[in-house]
Amino acid sequence: MARILVDENIPKSVQRWLEDLGHDVVRPSDVGLKGVKDNIIIEAAIGDGRVIVTLDLDFAEIYYGSTRDKIAVVVIRIHPPTPENIKNVLSKALKKIDLGRVTKGLIIISRKKVRIIE
């Protein structure tokens, strides 16, 4: 299973759902990073070998900056971003992608497709 860091914008119910699926999931507040800048969250995720799951496109921009070969970032693009909608698109994506084996890349998930950019 995957080691995941869910961004603060991911509902706690989605975090619990991912944990129920067997993933090792933390959020920034769990590791003393509540309210810190995104680049610090990325560095923490890299150091802990975690995939970031977020609704925030800023992580995609940081990924393209200096962390491209160091981390995997999953950006969920869904409207409205309700817990149920997030779980639905993540569930479909997890059937196609084993996050436990992904070590780098930008993955953009929407209702209609999953794009993997390495």
Secondary structure, DSSP 8 states (H G I E B T S, - for coil): --EEEE-TTS-HHHHHHHHHTT-EEE-GGGGT-TT--HHHHHHHHHHHT-EEEES-THHHHHHHHT-TTT-EEEEE--SS--HHHHHHHHHHHHTT--TTT--SEEEEE-SS-EEEE-
